[in-house]
Amino acid sequence: MTARKAPPLRRPRNAMPVDVRRALLAAGLKTKYRQRPPYQRNDYLGWIGRAKRPATRQKRMQQMLEELGRGHSYMKMSYRPAARRG
């Protein structure tokens, strides 16, 4: 008898809010954002979107921008971008 694999987890996709798009463009980080894996981009948007208070939303957005700018962290965890080929 072979064991069946569980289907892969699927998270709802989060749309990019206008204020997040503007913040990425103003900070010059849109390209760095797009270079992140899809799950990270989606996680950032969901996390920012779940903030209940405007101050919390702003704080989370600022953290995302700082992490993108540094390039070596994601949600306060260490992140190493994949090596580019070619």
N, C-alpha and C positions, 0 to 999 in steps of 0.2 A: 504494500500500500504506500503510495507516495503522498507526501505532505503537500498541501496546496499553499501557494504563496498568497499572502494577503495583498489586496490591491494597493497600489501606491497611495499615500495620503495626498489629498488635493485640498489646498487652501483656497478660500475665496480670493479672487483677484481684487485688489484695491485700486480704485481710480485715483489719478494724481489730482489733488485739489489745486485750484488756481494759485493760492498763496504759497504752496510748496514749490510749484513751478517757478513762480516769480522769485522766491528766495534762492533757488538753485541758480537761476540765470543771473541774478544780482551779485551772487557770490562767485560767479564764474565756475560753478561746480557741476553743471549739467552733464558734461562729458564724463567726469569721474563717477557721477551717479549712474550713467548708462553703462559704464564698464563693470559695475558690480553685478554679481549673479542675480537672476530674477527673484530668487527667494529673499535676498537681502533688500532689494528695492521694494518688494511687496510688504515685507515685515516693517520697514521704516514707515511706509504709508499707512499701514494698519495701526501701528503704534501711535503715530501722530494723530490719526483720525479718531482714536478711542479716547483721547484726552477730554475730560469733562469741562475743565476751566481753560479760558484763553491763555492764562499765564503758563499752565502746564503744556499746552499745545506749543507755545512759543519756546519754552525750555527744551522740549523734545526736538523741535525743528532745529534749534541752535546746536544741540548735541549731534544731530545727523550731519549738519554742515561742518562742524568741527572734525568729526570722524572722517568724513569724505575728504576734507582738506588735508588731514594727516595721512590718510591712506592706509594705515595699518591697524585700524580698529573698527569694530562693528558691534553696536549695542554694548559698549564698554568691554568687549572681549577682543583678544588679539585676532587679527585677520591678516593673512598673507595672500596677496593676489596671486593667481596662477601665472606661471611664467609664460610670456608671449612667445609664440613660435614664429620662425621665419623672419 
